[in-house]
Amino acid sequence: NSCLLRAWIVLALRCFRVASGGHVCRQSKKSPEKMAAERVFAALNRIAHDDVIGIKVRELKKLFAAVPPALLADELFAAVPPALLADEVCEVLECAGLSTEDESFVDFAVLCNFVLDEFIGNKLRGVSVEYMRQRLMEEMEAANHAYSAKVYEIEPTVIRPKGARTKCPEDGRFGAAYVNSIFGKDSAGLASFMLSYTWGYAVGDIVDTLAAFCQSKRFEQKRTYIWICCLCINQHRVKEAQALGQTVPFESFERAFGERVSGTGHIIAMMSPWNDPAYISRIWCDFEMYTAVHVVKSQVTIVMPPGEAEKLREELLSGRGLSEVWRVLANLDVEKAEASIPEDKKSILEMIESGPGFHVFNTKTAEHLQAWILQACEGELLTSLQAGGLEHETAACLCTEVGGLLKKIGCFDRASHIFSEGLRLRNLSDALQTKAGAILLTDIGNLKEIQGDPDGALELYSQAHEIFKSTDTFESPEAATLLRYQGKAKGDRGDLPGKLELYLEARRILESTGTLDTIDGASLLSSLGAARRQAGDFDAALEAYEQAKRIQEGLGTMKTPEGATLLSNMGVVKLRQKKRKGALMCFKEAQHIREKTGTLETPAGATLLTNIGDVLESMNDIEGHIEMYERAMKIREATGTLETVAGAILLSSIGRRTFNRGDTTEGLALLEQAVSIREKTQSLDTDAGAKLIKKVADAHMELGDSCRAVGLYEKAFEIRRASNALATDAGVSLLSQLSKARSHQQDIAGALQAVAIVQQMLEAKDVAETIEAAKALVILGDLEEQRGNAPRALDAWKQAQEVRKNIGKLDCAISAETFKKMVAACMVIGELQAAKEFEEAAEEISKKLAEKAQSKTPTGNLSSSLTVDRTLSAAEG
């Protein structure tokens, strides 16, 4: 048997040589000779692993020099040459990394694996996870390296020595890559994944991470091959170049890494630690991410060492977790990445900047990181709940935190499921009537409110309120958060005084507990500022916003969703103050934050986009504001939040724009849908509801249905009168439109009555010289003209023009039209000289307007009746 086995070795090696065409490197095509060789080596391999065979190199060379004639007669080996030279035998052994010393024993396990391995030298050859987990760790231990040794520490002592005595299949020189120095299917094969990582990671962490990845995907570790640069790039050649003072050109690395990214089709990006990933700080990691996402568009999976998920859960339980999550996502910045060669950094940054741009790149990277965070939180929690491995209290607290995270990023169904699990656990352990139980009920109530169930939200808020009271924990930051949510609910139903009262009570609690200078305190101040703005007190609103901003900046949390909400609220005030550019800057900064933190595709993100659409519309950017409204609509539909107050505001904006574009039927339908939603959410009898009804009435006036318009104006009038909101600019505008509609109905007395109310309100407010006062006087003149009283009409129009002149608003189209009306009145009463003067004034204004129009390229044209009477909404926490 020994003789026969040795003959098989000779014949198999000769067949291998024939099959390879005289070269050691494998060919992909399997010839009959090679198939014969594989059959022989398959048998030999089984025996070799049982330590049956032992043969020295000297004996092997002799066997190659002479072949037993009896075996040559076997047709299986018909193509075998009669002899093989000794140096050719040595070449085969060298390529397998085996000794060629005559007295050395041949390791047939290695030799067999080498001969049967099809992918030696392949650019996509990777190391199996099983090999790294077993053999690599053993080699590290043998070299006196700890489990925590970094990649750069084991490179000179483990990685490079592995292939030092092996001939490289690419250039035929001694010194091969680690991956080309190990053979057999259990050790190496064609990689399906490329690991993107840094050499500063601990090798043990890398191996554990890859093993956990296989386990999560149910992959067999022996057959999961990873292309990892430290093991798959020939480090011998890199060091040789460095010794000669040469640097590998950027283009060479770009080509090498690019081929691996596209070849594997799946990047495993390892980031660690979770709250400060070193990955993003290394420019070549950024390049790999860029290539995967923006060039090849391959799949990307973020992974971390198993211990990082546990650290994240600990942060969540401590109450600091959500803030840390937002900080990590917001701080991802490719421009701050480092490289050992400055030219590499410059080249990669230029590539990214000219491609997707830094912000888009950072945002995409943050999306992948967020996906890992969600899996680490939600996936692990659900697994633990199913296995029953957590105490009820710990699990319930985690449910509150994880549910809160899911709620923040708009995953409402998943958040609801997690919250329900937390509620079930608290009921099981009779722990709902506790402070933690009240916090959970508060969060569930807020989720219901976001999803358009105000009644369900109020019921849960009430339960939480009672629990805080009964457990003597009402004087706490968590109870203040409940009051903030309850205040917003009151505001949505038009109870602005009640809203302010609850906000101020919440502020008192935070001040008394010394927690106003926290993220919750800043959120409350942001909401308080929004309430002040809704009450028309812009100075108080800005004061609250500035205080909130100082707190956020002090905490370093401006780049969080809460910071984005604050910026959005500040933008609304600026827009109300006609500071459009300042408003747009606030909104855009908020948008960048929401993109980085993955919270743009949420109801709060939809509100922000609606606000951006409003400011772009006011700047006549038609395409821009339509795009923003459409994006907001898609988010509302995707998150199931169209049937909410914020959804009604969006429909109102889109409906007005659609109507103004000429699609009156669709525009009116959208406006009436918004009215229907406000009725369902009990928010129609509010200031915002009255504005919406006025918009619908304006549309009917435009369509010539003054009868329907009068009824709607009167309804809006009653809402404002009931809520003491008539003495406002919006109230004056409403009464002016009501007067016009009544005059169309020939109800001159009713129209005059409306104008009289307007004038009384303006006099009471001591604002007789405002644009609204001028409008009221113009309407009064129109009514007097309609009654046939030209002198009184002329007198009213003169007063209107005087007001416009005093406030610097005389040079406008409406003013020119008023002068033309005055010309006609003068002609009726015979004041020809005055008529000539008014006609010249009208012509002068028209000329100025024409010159101004020529200096600009008009991008849109708003309807005269559906003017900018916006209801802006800011996300209030």
Salt bridges, closest charged atoms under 4 A:
GLU38 OE1 - LYS30 NZ 3.49
GLU88 OE2 - ARG17 NH2 3.59
GLU94 OE1 - LYS167 NZ 3.12
ASP102 OD1 - LYS61 NZ 2.99
GLU103 OE1 - LYS56 NZ 2.96
GLU103 OE2 - ARG58 NE 2.94
ASP117 OD2 - ARG125 NH2 2.88
GLU118 OE2 - LYS30 NZ 3.75
GLU130 OE1 - ARG133 NH2 3.10
GLU138 OE1 - ARG135 NE 3.93
GLU139 OE2 - LYS162 NZ 2.88
GLU155 OE2 - ARG160 NE 2.69
ASP171 OD2 - ARG173 NH1 3.82
ASP171 OD2 - ARG237 NE 2.72
ASP186 OD1 - ARG223 NH1 2.58
GLU240 OE1 - ARG173 NH2 2.85
GLU240 OE2 - ARG237 NH1 3.16
GLU259 OE1 - LYS123 NZ 3.83
GLU259 OE1 - ARG260 NH1 3.87
GLU308 OE2 - LYS311 NZ 3.15
GLU310 OE1 - ARG313 NH2 2.85
GLU315 OE2 - ARG320 NH2 3.24
GLU324 OE2 - ARG327 NE 2.99
GLU338 OE1 - ARG282 NH1 3.68
GLU367 OE1 - LYS364 NZ 3.91
GLU378 OE1 - ARG414 NH2 2.60
GLU393 OE1 - ARG426 NH1 3.06
GLU421 OE1 - ARG424 NH2 2.82
ASP443 OD1 - LYS407 NZ 3.27
GLU475 OE2 - ARG508 NH2 2.75
GLU478 OE1 - LYS435 NZ 3.17
ASP492 OD2 - LYS488 NZ 3.29
ASP495 OD2 - LYS490 NZ 3.80
GLU505 OE2 - ARG508 NH2 2.90
GLU511 OE2 - ARG507 NE 3.17
GLU562 OE2 - LYS408 NZ 2.78
GLU595 OE1 - HIS359 NE2 2.35
GLU617 OE1 - ARG656 NH2 2.56
GLU617 OE2 - ARG657 NH2 3.49
GLU643 OE1 - LYS680 NZ 3.68
GLU672 OE2 - HIS700 NE2 3.83
ASP687 OD2 - LYS691 NZ 3.76
ASP687 OD1 - ARG720 NH1 2.51
ASP698 OD2 - LYS694 NZ 2.94
ASP705 OD2 - HIS700 ND1 3.89
GLU714 OE2 - ARG742 NH2 3.10
GLU718 OE2 - ARG721 NH2 2.79
GLU772 OE2 - LYS775 NZ 3.81
ASP782 OD1 - LYS821 NZ 2.95
GLU784 OE2 - ARG787 NH1 3.66
GLU784 OE2 - ARG792 NE 3.80
ASP811 OD2 - LYS848 NZ 3.43
GLU817 OE2 - LYS820 NZ 3.70
GLU844 OE2 - LYS848 NZ 3.75
ASP869 OD2 - LYS694 NZ 3.73
GLU876 OE1 - LYS499 NZ 3.18
